[in-house]
Amino acid sequence: GALSNQTFLSSRPRADQSLFEFRSGLHPADLVEGFRIQAVGLVRLSRPKLEGGHGSDHFQTPDYATKIIVPYLRAAGVKTVWECAAGGGMMVRCLEREGFEVIGTDISTGYDFLKKPVTHNFDVIVTNVPFSLKVEFFKRAYEIGKPFAFLNPITIEGELCRMFDEYGAEFIIPYQRIAYLTPKNKKSSPQIKTIWVTHGLNIGRDITFVDLKKYGYPNQGEWR
């Protein structure tokens, strides 16, 4: 990232600036996107919400972000995908076009992933986790015990860290930030980086970096 000019305009740190930021001249986004580095540790930056309800839960995933996970699903022999927070169904349709059988459920149509018993057959759970319920979604996925791939902010709370450490996780990190689509079919301005967190796909590497341009970035795909 670019250096922030304003860090050089004063001989003293700003009130919202850590000593590390002041001395290094680096903006937090230049260090770890989505985090602010402070003396006490890593503090999660807020993500903007849409109007009404849990706005951050209603973003739809552009096709290029979904296509990242496709090669790893195929390598794992996946045939049937469960999209457990399908929303408007954009990820469902993208995965169907990629040749998978997809089961799409959503709380808006009466299926609560966190509470309903699992009665259908599938190979892997794939979704963009609701922002306000990400810890609960990961906990539920580990309880179910099947492979999963979740799009999640790179900001990771302590409880998630403990789960990843205990049960295992592999991360697919795009070079670029993903611009999600709002329910009004508008491209959002990406505030933080989101990554794929996977379990049970046996990728073979703890961290894999990918260039979104290989998957059609920055084209959003079809809203249909």
MDAnalysis code that builds the backbone (N, CA, C; Angstrom):
import MDAnalysis as mda
import numpy as np

u = mda.Universe.empty(672, n_residues=224, atom_resindex=np.repeat(np.arange(224), 3), trajectory=True)
u.add_TopologyAttr("name", ["N", "CA", "C"] * 224)
u.add_TopologyAttr("resid", np.arange(1, 225))
u.add_TopologyAttr("resname", ["GLY", "ALA", "LEU", "SER", "ASN", "GLN", "THR", "PHE", "LEU", "SER", "SER", "ARG", "PRO", "ARG", "ALA", "ASP", "GLN", "SER", "LEU", "PHE", "GLU", "PHE", "ARG", "SER", "GLY", "LEU", "HIS", "PRO", "ALA", "ASP", "LEU", "VAL", "GLU", "GLY", "PHE", "ARG", "ILE", "GLN", "ALA", "VAL", "GLY", "LEU", "VAL", "ARG", "LEU", "SER", "ARG", "PRO", "LYS", "LEU", "GLU", "GLY", "GLY", "HIS", "GLY", "SER", "ASP", "HIS", "PHE", "GLN", "THR", "PRO", "ASP", "TYR", "ALA", "THR", "LYS", "ILE", "ILE", "VAL", "PRO", "TYR", "LEU", "ARG", "ALA", "ALA", "GLY", "VAL", "LYS", "THR", "VAL", "TRP", "GLU", "CYS", "ALA", "ALA", "GLY", "GLY", "GLY", "MET", "MET", "VAL", "ARG", "CYS", "LEU", "GLU", "ARG", "GLU", "GLY", "PHE", "GLU", "VAL", "ILE", "GLY", "THR", "ASP", "ILE", "SER", "THR", "GLY", "TYR", "ASP", "PHE", "LEU", "LYS", "LYS", "PRO", "VAL", "THR", "HIS", "ASN", "PHE", "ASP", "VAL", "ILE", "VAL", "THR", "ASN", "VAL", "PRO", "PHE", "SER", "LEU", "LYS", "VAL", "GLU", "PHE", "PHE", "LYS", "ARG", "ALA", "TYR", "GLU", "ILE", "GLY", "LYS", "PRO", "PHE", "ALA", "PHE", "LEU", "ASN", "PRO", "ILE", "THR", "ILE", "GLU", "GLY", "GLU", "LEU", "CYS", "ARG", "MET", "PHE", "ASP", "GLU", "TYR", "GLY", "ALA", "GLU", "PHE", "ILE", "ILE", "PRO", "TYR", "GLN", "ARG", "ILE", "ALA", "TYR", "LEU", "THR", "PRO", "LYS", "ASN", "LYS", "LYS", "SER", "SER", "PRO", "GLN", "ILE", "LYS", "THR", "ILE", "TRP", "VAL", "THR", "HIS", "GLY", "LEU", "ASN", "ILE", "GLY", "ARG", "ASP", "ILE", "THR", "PHE", "VAL", "ASP", "LEU", "LYS", "LYS", "TYR", "GLY", "TYR", "PRO", "ASN", "GLN", "GLY", "GLU", "TRP", "ARG"])
u.atoms.positions = np.array([
    [0.832, -1.195, 0.000],
    [0.000, 0.000, 0.000],
    [0.862, 1.237, 0.000],
    [0.245, 2.391, -0.192],
    [0.990, 3.642, -0.208],
    [1.198, 4.151, 1.202],
    [2.272, 4.874, 1.403],
    [2.524, 5.472, 2.700],
    [1.582, 6.643, 2.912],
    [1.161, 6.820, 4.152],
    [0.245, 7.899, 4.484],
    [1.039, 9.168, 4.766],
    [0.834, 10.225, 3.969],
    [1.613, 11.451, 4.106],
    [1.395, 12.128, 5.449],
    [0.171, 12.005, 5.981],
    [-0.130, 12.768, 7.183],
    [0.683, 12.301, 8.392],
    [1.260, 11.108, 8.346],
    [2.053, 10.649, 9.474],
    [3.373, 11.401, 9.590],
    [3.751, 12.170, 8.557],
    [5.025, 12.879, 8.596],
    [4.854, 14.376, 8.878],
    [3.620, 14.816, 9.125],
    [3.369, 16.238, 9.252],
    [3.474, 16.741, 10.681],
    [3.723, 15.862, 11.619],
    [3.792, 16.270, 13.008],
    [4.950, 15.560, 13.681],
    [5.459, 16.147, 14.736],
    [6.536, 15.521, 15.490],
    [5.995, 14.638, 16.600],
    [4.649, 14.600, 16.731],
    [4.035, 13.788, 17.776],
    [2.913, 12.957, 17.163],
    [2.648, 11.765, 17.696],
    [1.558, 10.940, 17.171],
    [0.208, 11.617, 17.356],
    [-0.722, 11.364, 16.413],
    [-2.092, 11.823, 16.592],
    [-2.739, 11.029, 17.712],
    [-3.889, 11.506, 18.170],
    [-4.579, 10.835, 19.267],
    [-5.000, 9.417, 18.891],
    [-5.336, 9.205, 17.590],
    [-5.787, 7.886, 17.151],
    [-4.672, 7.062, 16.541],
    [-3.430, 7.478, 16.724],
    [-2.298, 6.843, 16.059],
    [-1.397, 6.164, 17.085],
    [-1.046, 4.903, 16.835],
    [-0.152, 4.202, 17.731],
    [1.283, 4.689, 17.520],
    [2.150, 4.414, 18.502],
    [3.550, 4.819, 18.388],
    [4.207, 4.119, 17.209],
    [3.796, 2.850, 16.962],
    [4.357, 2.116, 15.830],
    [4.008, 2.806, 14.522],
    [2.723, 3.194, 14.355],
    [2.306, 3.877, 13.141],
    [3.086, 5.176, 12.958],
    [3.230, 5.924, 14.072],
    [3.901, 7.220, 13.995],
    [5.364, 7.059, 13.577],
    [6.053, 6.109, 14.189],
    [7.476, 5.944, 13.908],
    [7.725, 5.329, 12.533],
    [6.833, 4.415, 12.114],
    [7.065, 3.731, 10.850],
    [6.551, 4.506, 9.652],
    [5.584, 5.404, 9.897],
    [4.974, 6.125, 8.787],
    [4.006, 5.275, 7.992],
    [3.593, 4.147, 8.548],
    [2.688, 3.254, 7.851],
    [1.263, 3.418, 8.345],
    [0.345, 3.414, 7.424],
    [-1.064, 3.381, 7.766],
    [-1.423, 1.938, 8.084],
    [-2.397, 1.680, 8.993],
    [-2.744, 0.296, 9.326],
    [-3.051, -0.573, 8.115],
    [-3.697, 0.003, 7.089],
    [-4.057, -0.790, 5.906],
    [-2.822, -1.266, 5.151],
    [-1.678, -0.596, 5.359],
    [-0.450, -1.015, 4.705],
    [0.193, -2.196, 5.417],
    [-0.289, -2.497, 6.623],
    [0.333, -3.544, 7.415],
    [-0.477, -4.836, 7.316],
    [-1.664, -4.824, 7.853],
    [-2.570, -5.957, 7.743],
    [-3.944, -5.381, 7.472],
    [-4.478, -5.614, 6.292],
    [-5.730, -4.989, 5.930],
    [-6.828, -5.467, 6.858],
    [-7.581, -4.486, 7.409],
    [-8.670, -4.821, 8.309],
    [-8.294, -4.725, 9.768],
    [-7.017, -4.525, 10.070],
    [-6.587, -4.404, 11.449],
    [-5.992, -3.018, 11.698],
    [-6.078, -2.544, 12.898],
    [-5.342, -1.375, 13.336],
    [-4.365, -1.836, 14.407],
    [-3.106, -1.546, 14.215],
    [-2.086, -1.988, 15.160],
    [-1.925, -0.935, 16.249],
    [-2.120, -1.334, 17.484],
    [-1.976, -0.435, 18.628],
    [-1.064, -1.085, 19.653],
    [-0.700, -0.313, 20.652],
    [0.249, -0.816, 21.642],
    [-0.292, -2.050, 22.362],
    [-1.623, -2.118, 22.508],
    [-2.211, -3.234, 23.252],
    [-2.463, -4.442, 22.364],
    [-2.273, -4.316, 21.067],
    [-2.478, -5.459, 20.191],
    [-3.280, -5.108, 18.960],
    [-4.006, -6.085, 18.402],
    [-4.778, -5.891, 17.193],
    [-6.226, -5.602, 17.556],
    [-6.753, -4.536, 17.004],
    [-8.126, -4.136, 17.283],
    [-8.903, -4.148, 15.981],
    [-10.059, -4.808, 15.951],
    [-10.824, -4.936, 14.727],
    [-11.460, -3.608, 14.350],
    [-11.316, -3.220, 13.099],
    [-11.985, -2.045, 12.584],
    [-13.429, -2.386, 12.271],
    [-14.308, -1.403, 12.384],
    [-15.723, -1.648, 12.107],
    [-15.967, -1.744, 10.615],
    [-17.016, -2.471, 10.236],
    [-17.420, -2.603, 8.841],
    [-18.743, -1.880, 8.664],
    [-18.906, -1.078, 7.629],
    [-20.143, -0.332, 7.456],
    [-21.327, -1.263, 7.238],
    [-22.501, -0.825, 7.681],
    [-23.714, -1.601, 7.532],
    [-24.650, -0.936, 6.542],
    [-25.494, -1.760, 5.934],
    [-26.536, -1.218, 5.080],
    [-27.670, -0.706, 5.939],
    [-28.588, 0.014, 5.313],
    [-29.719, 0.559, 6.037],
    [-30.655, -0.561, 6.458],
    [-31.012, -0.581, 7.730],
    [-31.999, -1.529, 8.223],
    [-31.409, -2.864, 8.626],
    [-31.699, -3.292, 9.860],
    [-31.290, -4.614, 10.323],
    [-29.785, -4.777, 10.383],
    [-29.364, -6.024, 10.314],
    [-27.939, -6.336, 10.280],
    [-27.470, -6.175, 8.843],
    [-27.211, -4.931, 8.443],
    [-26.924, -4.644, 7.048],
    [-25.754, -5.418, 6.499],
    [-24.739, -5.634, 7.315],
    [-23.549, -6.324, 6.833],
    [-23.821, -7.780, 6.498],
    [-24.976, -8.305, 6.944],
    [-25.305, -9.696, 6.685],
    [-25.922, -9.904, 5.309],
    [-26.246, -8.836, 4.601],
    [-27.026, -8.965, 3.378],
    [-26.222, -8.719, 2.106],
    [-24.933, -8.621, 2.195],
    [-24.113, -8.466, 1.000],
    [-24.085, -9.775, 0.215],
    [-24.187, -9.670, -1.126],
    [-24.085, -10.839, -1.995],
    [-22.660, -10.931, -2.559],
    [-22.246, -12.148, -2.841],
    [-20.866, -12.409, -3.235],
    [-20.706, -12.385, -4.752],
    [-19.815, -11.555, -5.269],
    [-19.586, -11.535, -6.719],
    [-19.001, -12.860, -7.196],
    [-19.240, -13.168, -8.452],
    [-18.815, -14.460, -8.995],
    [-17.316, -14.697, -8.849],
    [-16.503, -13.662, -9.069],
    [-15.053, -13.880, -9.026],
    [-14.598, -14.336, -7.650],
    [-15.312, -13.935, -6.592],
    [-14.939, -14.363, -5.244],
    [-15.338, -15.815, -4.998],
    [-16.486, -16.222, -5.533],
    [-16.922, -17.612, -5.396],
    [-16.018, -18.549, -6.184],
    [-15.591, -18.113, -7.364],
    [-14.788, -18.976, -8.243],
    [-13.431, -19.312, -7.638],
    [-12.978, -18.531, -6.667],
    [-11.702, -18.834, -6.007],
    [-11.711, -20.248, -5.437],
    [-12.833, -20.623, -4.842],
    [-12.883, -21.881, -4.100],
    [-13.124, -23.083, -5.002],
    [-13.580, -22.847, -6.228],
    [-13.986, -23.932, -7.131],
    [-12.887, -24.961, -7.381],
    [-11.636, -24.567, -7.717],
    [-10.603, -25.585, -7.961],
    [-10.356, -26.500, -6.769],
    [-10.498, -25.958, -5.573],
    [-10.249, -26.741, -4.367],
    [-11.416, -27.684, -4.078],
    [-12.627, -27.279, -4.424],
    [-13.770, -28.179, -4.293],
    [-13.634, -29.348, -5.259],
    [-13.246, -29.047, -6.495],
    [-13.084, -30.114, -7.487],
    [-11.973, -31.081, -7.091],
    [-10.873, -30.540, -6.584],
    [-9.751, -31.388, -6.173],
    [-10.144, -32.319, -5.027],
    [-11.100, -31.870, -4.218],
    [-11.558, -32.686, -3.085],
    [-12.667, -33.659, -3.487],
    [-13.045, -33.653, -4.761],
    [-14.073, -34.573, -5.231],
    [-15.486, -34.183, -4.860],
    [-15.702, -32.912, -4.597],
    [-17.022, -32.435, -4.173],
    [-18.015, -32.510, -5.330],
    [-19.185, -33.034, -5.035],
    [-20.281, -33.074, -5.999],
    [-21.436, -32.177, -5.565],
    [-21.775, -32.253, -4.279],
    [-22.927, -31.515, -3.756],
    [-22.489, -30.501, -2.715],
    [-22.883, -29.253, -2.927],
    [-22.530, -28.141, -2.038],
    [-23.785, -27.678, -1.307],
    [-23.634, -27.427, -0.037],
    [-24.719, -26.798, 0.735],
    [-24.339, -25.345, 0.963],
    [-25.115, -24.439, 0.360],
    [-24.963, -23.003, 0.627],
    [-25.979, -22.664, 1.693],
    [-25.511, -22.494, 2.929],
    [-26.401, -22.458, 4.098],
    [-26.904, -21.069, 4.459],
    [-26.408, -20.033, 3.788],
    [-26.890, -18.660, 4.014],
    [-26.994, -17.995, 2.652],
    [-27.882, -18.541, 1.829],
    [-27.892, -18.235, 0.398],
    [-28.338, -16.821, 0.062],
    [-29.123, -16.195, 0.927],
    [-29.581, -14.839, 0.631],
    [-30.301, -14.785, -0.701],
    [-29.842, -13.889, -1.598],
    [-30.443, -13.758, -2.914],
    [-30.030, -14.833, -3.895],
    [-29.140, -15.723, -3.505],
    [-28.800, -16.881, -4.311],
    [-27.689, -16.694, -5.323],
    [-26.922, -15.612, -5.222],
    [-25.892, -15.369, -6.226],
    [-24.794, -16.436, -6.184],
    [-24.374, -16.830, -4.990],
    [-23.345, -17.857, -4.878],
    [-23.887, -19.212, -5.336],
    [-25.137, -19.495, -5.022],
    [-25.756, -20.746, -5.458],
    [-25.687, -20.868, -6.978],
    [-26.095, -19.809, -7.675],
    [-26.149, -19.857, -9.129],
    [-24.756, -19.935, -9.750],
    [-23.794, -19.266, -9.136],
    [-22.423, -19.338, -9.636],
    [-21.893, -20.770, -9.518],
    [-22.113, -21.410, -8.377],
    [-21.627, -22.768, -8.176],
    [-22.353, -23.755, -9.091],
    [-23.630, -23.509, -9.351],
    [-24.356, -24.363, -10.292],
    [-23.773, -24.247, -11.697],
    [-23.431, -23.020, -12.082],
    [-22.836, -22.840, -13.406],
    [-21.464, -23.507, -13.506],
    [-20.829, -23.701, -12.351],
    [-19.534, -24.384, -12.330],
    [-19.690, -25.906, -12.306],
    [-20.920, -26.386, -12.312],
    [-21.155, -27.817, -12.431],
    [-21.496, -28.560, -11.161],
    [-21.655, -27.862, -10.046],
    [-21.982, -28.520, -8.784],
    [-23.497, -28.599, -8.595],
    [-23.927, -29.631, -7.886],
    [-25.296, -29.656, -7.369],
    [-25.300, -28.831, -6.094],
    [-26.208, -27.888, -5.983],
    [-26.178, -26.965, -4.856],
    [-27.511, -26.981, -4.118],
    [-27.429, -27.140, -2.806],
    [-28.584, -27.012, -1.927],
    [-28.503, -25.637, -1.289],
    [-29.454, -24.777, -1.577],
    [-29.446, -23.423, -1.030],
    [-30.502, -23.250, 0.041],
    [-30.081, -22.858, 1.243],
    [-31.024, -22.578, 2.326],
    [-30.706, -21.207, 2.905],
    [-31.686, -20.623, 3.570],
    [-31.477, -19.308, 4.167],
    [-32.523, -19.099, 5.258],
    [-32.155, -18.334, 6.252],
    [-33.093, -18.075, 7.344],
    [-34.323, -17.323, 6.861],
    [-34.176, -16.548, 5.776],
    [-35.299, -15.786, 5.236],
    [-36.373, -16.690, 4.633],
    [-35.991, -17.934, 4.292],
    [-36.956, -18.882, 3.749],
    [-37.264, -19.999, 4.741],
    [-36.900, -19.764, 6.021],
    [-37.320, -20.670, 7.080],
    [-36.297, -21.674, 7.570],
    [-35.077, -21.653, 7.020],
    [-34.072, -22.614, 7.486],
    [-32.982, -21.878, 8.251],
    [-32.925, -22.102, 9.543],
    [-31.925, -21.481, 10.413],
    [-30.748, -22.444, 10.560],
    [-29.652, -22.121, 9.915],
    [-28.464, -22.974, 9.938],
    [-27.992, -23.264, 11.352],
    [-28.174, -22.323, 12.243],
    [-27.653, -22.467, 13.597],
    [-28.518, -23.367, 14.471],
    [-29.773, -23.613, 14.071],
    [-30.691, -24.346, 14.938],
    [-31.301, -25.590, 14.315],
    [-31.485, -25.594, 13.009],
    [-32.181, -26.701, 12.357],
    [-31.297, -27.951, 12.296],
    [-31.876, -29.123, 12.500],
    [-31.088, -30.354, 12.306],
    [-30.772, -30.550, 10.826],
    [-29.646, -31.180, 10.559],
    [-29.233, -31.425, 9.177],
    [-29.879, -32.724, 8.699],
    [-30.696, -32.626, 7.639],
    [-31.415, -33.800, 7.144],
    [-31.090, -34.106, 5.682],
    [-30.257, -33.311, 5.046],
    [-29.946, -33.511, 3.640],
    [-28.499, -33.988, 3.480],
    [-28.213, -34.565, 2.333],
    [-26.883, -35.091, 2.046],
    [-26.081, -34.073, 1.237],
    [-24.829, -33.893, 1.601],
    [-23.964, -32.932, 0.925],
    [-22.519, -33.293, 1.220],
    [-21.616, -32.714, 0.439],
    [-20.188, -32.976, 0.628],
    [-19.476, -31.870, 1.393],
    [-19.922, -30.637, 1.214],
    [-19.223, -29.495, 1.798],
    [-20.208, -28.345, 1.997],
    [-19.973, -27.544, 3.019],
    [-20.747, -26.329, 3.254],
    [-19.939, -25.156, 2.714],
    [-20.554, -24.334, 1.893],
    [-19.883, -23.163, 1.329],
    [-20.795, -21.958, 1.471],
    [-20.295, -20.878, 2.043],
    [-21.104, -19.666, 2.152],
    [-20.228, -18.468, 2.472],
    [-20.818, -17.302, 2.300],
    [-20.265, -16.057, 2.813],
    [-20.959, -15.843, 4.149],
    [-20.254, -16.053, 5.238],
    [-20.906, -16.082, 6.552],
    [-21.499, -14.718, 6.898],
    [-22.690, -14.696, 7.507],
    [-23.264, -13.427, 7.981],
    [-22.288, -12.731, 8.928],
    [-22.035, -11.471, 8.671],
    [-20.991, -10.753, 9.400],
    [-21.226, -10.766, 10.910],
    [-22.482, -10.604, 11.326],
    [-22.767, -10.486, 12.757],
    [-22.809, -11.835, 13.462],
    [-22.741, -12.936, 12.695],
    [-22.865, -14.269, 13.289],
    [-21.710, -15.186, 12.900],
    [-20.575, -14.617, 12.557],
    [-19.489, -15.449, 12.034],
    [-18.983, -16.458, 13.059],
    [-18.864, -16.089, 14.322],
    [-18.389, -17.033, 15.333],
    [-19.364, -18.194, 15.470],
    [-20.659, -17.877, 15.505],
    [-21.676, -18.914, 15.639],
    [-21.694, -19.855, 14.434],
    [-21.488, -19.300, 13.218],
    [-21.484, -20.130, 12.019],
    [-20.302, -21.087, 12.006],
    [-19.127, -20.610, 12.383],
    [-17.965, -21.505, 12.431],
    [-18.163, -22.595, 13.479],
    [-18.691, -22.225, 14.628],
    [-18.916, -23.203, 15.691],
    [-19.882, -24.287, 15.214],
    [-20.955, -23.868, 14.554],
    [-21.939, -24.818, 14.057],
    [-21.324, -25.732, 12.979],
    [-20.530, -25.164, 12.097],
    [-19.908, -25.958, 11.034],
    [-18.975, -27.022, 11.608],
    [-18.176, -26.646, 12.601],
    [-17.295, -27.628, 13.229],
    [-18.117, -28.716, 13.922],
    [-19.255, -28.341, 14.515],
    [-20.115, -29.327, 15.174],
    [-20.684, -30.321, 14.167],
    [-21.078, -29.850, 12.996],
    [-21.642, -30.726, 11.971],
    [-20.610, -31.749, 11.514],
    [-19.348, -31.324, 11.423],
    [-18.271, -32.267, 11.168],
    [-17.981, -32.569, 9.714],
    [-18.556, -31.815, 8.782],
    [-18.280, -31.992, 7.365],
    [-17.332, -30.880, 6.894],
    [-16.650, -31.074, 5.757],
    [-15.795, -29.995, 5.241],
    [-16.595, -28.724, 4.997],
    [-15.913, -27.588, 5.112],
    [-16.580, -26.318, 4.824],
    [-15.582, -25.316, 4.260],
    [-16.133, -24.318, 3.587],
    [-15.354, -23.180, 3.094],
    [-16.203, -21.939, 3.320],
    [-15.729, -21.038, 4.171],
    [-16.471, -19.843, 4.532],
    [-15.691, -18.595, 4.139],
    [-16.364, -17.682, 3.456],
    [-15.792, -16.349, 3.248],
    [-15.965, -15.572, 4.536],
    [-14.870, -15.007, 5.030],
    [-14.893, -14.353, 6.334],
    [-13.903, -13.200, 6.328],
    [-14.206, -12.124, 7.049],
    [-13.218, -11.043, 7.160],
    [-11.900, -11.567, 7.713],
    [-10.820, -10.961, 7.287],
    [-9.509, -11.382, 7.774],
    [-9.348, -11.062, 9.260],
    [-10.224, -10.226, 9.775],
    [-10.237, -9.933, 11.208],
    [-10.780, -11.157, 11.946],
    [-10.013, -11.693, 12.856],
    [-10.362, -12.948, 13.511],
    [-10.340, -12.763, 15.024],
    [-11.502, -12.939, 15.663],
    [-11.590, -12.806, 17.110],
    [-10.896, -13.972, 17.808],
    [-10.652, -13.776, 19.091],
    [-9.954, -14.793, 19.871],
    [-10.644, -16.135, 19.860],
    [-11.989, -16.132, 19.921],
    [-12.722, -17.394, 19.942],
    [-12.525, -18.166, 18.640],
    [-12.505, -17.443, 17.522],
    [-12.239, -18.100, 16.244],
    [-10.817, -18.644, 16.200],
    [-9.876, -17.882, 16.713],
    [-8.488, -18.355, 16.755],
    [-8.387, -19.671, 17.516],
    [-9.092, -19.766, 18.635],
    [-9.052, -20.995, 19.428],
    [-9.651, -22.171, 18.650],
    [-10.765, -21.909, 17.938],
    [-11.377, -22.976, 17.141],
    [-10.452, -23.428, 16.025],
    [-9.857, -22.465, 15.319],
    [-8.955, -22.812, 14.215],
    [-7.760, -23.606, 14.720],
    [-7.264, -23.234, 15.896],
    [-6.106, -23.912, 16.465],
    [-6.455, -25.336, 16.888],
    [-7.651, -25.493, 17.451],
    [-8.039, -26.812, 17.962],
    [-8.482, -27.765, 16.863],
    [-9.264, -27.261, 15.905],
    [-9.879, -28.146, 14.916],
    [-9.203, -28.083, 13.545],
    [-8.408, -27.061, 13.315],
    [-7.696, -26.936, 12.055],
    [-8.409, -26.056, 11.042],
    [-7.638, -25.355, 10.230],
    [-8.174, -24.492, 9.176],
    [-7.069, -24.202, 8.176],
    [-7.457, -24.019, 6.923],
    [-6.548, -23.575, 5.872],
    [-7.148, -22.329, 5.237],
    [-6.295, -21.383, 4.873],
    [-6.757, -20.061, 4.456],
    [-6.373, -19.783, 3.003],
    [-7.325, -19.267, 2.246],
    [-7.087, -18.821, 0.878],
    [-7.272, -17.306, 0.861],
    [-6.179, -16.586, 0.591],
    [-6.182, -15.125, 0.737],
    [-5.996, -14.469, -0.623],
    [-6.986, -13.728, -1.087],
    [-6.826, -13.016, -2.366],
    [-5.914, -11.808, -2.227],
    [-5.230, -11.467, -3.309],
    [-4.404, -10.262, -3.302],
    [-5.275, -9.019, -3.091],
    [-6.423, -9.005, -3.761],
    [-7.277, -7.819, -3.762],
    [-8.419, -7.964, -2.747],
    [-9.018, -6.828, -2.429],
    [-10.210, -6.852, -1.602],
    [-11.430, -7.141, -2.475],
    [-12.387, -7.862, -1.916],
    [-13.612, -8.214, -2.628],
    [-14.648, -7.108, -2.445],
    [-15.225, -6.663, -3.556],
    [-16.295, -5.668, -3.515],
    [-17.624, -6.404, -3.600],
    [-18.330, -6.493, -2.481],
    [-19.588, -7.228, -2.443],
    [-20.711, -6.400, -3.049],
    [-21.820, -7.079, -3.359],
    [-22.978, -6.433, -3.944],
    [-24.058, -6.266, -2.889],
    [-24.662, -5.094, -2.865],
    [-25.716, -4.812, -1.903],
    [-27.042, -5.369, -2.405],
    [-28.039, -5.481, -1.520],
    [-29.352, -5.960, -1.967],
    [-29.982, -5.083, -3.045],
    [-29.497, -3.858, -3.190],
    [-30.018, -2.960, -4.219],
    [-29.207, -3.046, -5.507],
    [-28.404, -4.131, -5.623],
    [-27.624, -4.382, -6.836],
    [-26.601, -3.288, -7.097],
    [-25.955, -2.836, -6.034],
    [-24.903, -1.843, -6.160],
    [-23.613, -2.421, -5.607],
    [-22.511, -2.095, -6.256],
    [-21.210, -2.554, -5.768],
    [-20.820, -1.763, -4.539],
    [-20.430, -2.445, -3.474],
    [-19.991, -1.771, -2.260],
    [-18.533, -1.377, -2.384],
    [-18.107, -0.482, -1.521],
    [-16.704, -0.106, -1.458],
    [-16.029, -0.984, -0.413],
    [-15.088, -1.851, -0.811],
    [-14.513, -2.792, 0.157],
    [-13.709, -2.082, 1.231],
    [-14.115, -2.270, 2.483],
    [-13.442, -1.625, 3.604],
    [-12.354, -2.500, 4.204],
    [-12.571, -3.792, 4.208],
    [-11.585, -4.706, 4.774],
    [-11.434, -5.912, 3.856],
    [-10.352, -6.618, 4.014],
    [-10.113, -7.814, 3.206],
    [-10.915, -8.982, 3.763],
    [-11.475, -9.793, 2.862],
    [-12.112, -11.038, 3.259],
    [-11.380, -12.196, 2.599],
    [-11.404, -13.339, 3.274],
    [-10.635, -14.506, 2.842],
    [-11.510, -15.746, 2.947],
    [-11.099, -16.806, 2.247],
    [-11.754, -18.097, 2.413],
    [-11.067, -18.847, 3.547],
    [-11.865, -19.257, 4.525],
    [-11.377, -20.123, 5.597],
    [-11.956, -21.504, 5.344],
    [-11.100, -22.494, 5.167],
    [-11.568, -23.834, 4.826],
    [-11.161, -24.847, 5.890],
    [-11.931, -25.917, 5.931],
    [-11.625, -27.028, 6.843],
    [-12.051, -28.310, 6.157],
    [-11.172, -29.306, 6.133],
    [-11.517, -30.604, 5.599],
    [-11.341, -30.762, 4.104],
    [-10.894, -29.707, 3.403],
    [-10.660, -29.825, 1.964],
    [-9.258, -30.354, 1.660],
    [-8.413, -30.376, 2.679],
    [-7.054, -30.932, 2.541],
    [-6.291, -30.273, 1.397],
    [-6.244, -28.962, 1.440],
    [-5.531, -28.201, 0.416],
    [-4.032, -28.497, 0.470],
    [-3.525, -28.700, 1.672],
    [-2.118, -29.060, 1.821],
    [-1.214, -27.905, 2.193],
    [-1.772, -26.698, 2.268],
    [-1.002, -25.524, 2.685],
    [-1.841, -24.738, 3.676],
    [-1.207, -24.228, 4.717],
    [-1.945, -23.425, 5.689],
    [-2.496, -22.151, 5.053],
    [-1.684, -21.524, 4.185],
    [-2.087, -20.276, 3.535],
    [-1.794, -20.374, 2.048],
    [-2.784, -20.058, 1.236],
    [-2.634, -19.999, -0.211],
    [-3.049, -18.607, -0.675],
    [-2.205, -17.958, -1.467],
    [-2.530, -16.637, -1.996],
    [-3.012, -16.777, -3.438],
    [-4.039, -15.995, -3.795],
    [-4.586, -16.060, -5.151],
    [-4.786, -14.645, -5.696],
    [-4.674, -14.531, -7.007],
    [-4.904, -13.267, -7.702],
    [-6.316, -13.298, -8.275],
    [-7.172, -12.394, -7.821],
    [-8.563, -12.379, -8.257],
    [-8.706, -12.129, -9.758],
    [-7.683, -11.552, -10.375],
    [-7.760, -11.280, -11.813],
    [-7.888, -12.572, -12.614],
    [-7.451, -13.675, -12.054],
    [-7.580, -14.963, -12.732],
    [-9.026, -15.440, -12.762],
    [-9.868, -14.823, -11.946],
    [-11.256, -15.274, -11.824],
    [-12.261, -14.221, -12.277],
    [-11.779, -13.220, -13.014],
    [-12.697, -12.245, -13.577],
    [-12.752, -10.903, -12.879],
    [-11.973, -10.717, -11.828],
    [-11.935, -9.433, -11.126],
    [-11.475, -8.337, -12.099],
    [-12.131, -7.138, -12.086],
    [-13.122, -6.677, -11.122],
    [-14.574, -6.840, -11.558],
    [-14.838, -7.610, -12.632],
    [-16.232, -7.802, -13.060],
    [-17.001, -8.543, -11.965],
    [-18.221, -8.091, -11.705],
    [-18.981, -8.631, -10.594],
    [-19.661, -9.951, -10.920],
    [-19.875, -10.211, -12.192],
    [-20.708, -11.364, -12.548],
    [-22.136, -10.909, -12.705],
    [-23.022, -11.833, -12.948],
    [-24.408, -11.480, -13.223],
    [-25.238, -11.506, -11.950],
    [-26.018, -10.467, -11.771],
    [-26.980, -10.429, -10.654],
    [-28.270, -11.013, -11.203],
    [-28.453, -12.306, -11.009],
    [-29.622, -12.966, -11.597],
    [-30.044, -14.138, -10.743],
])
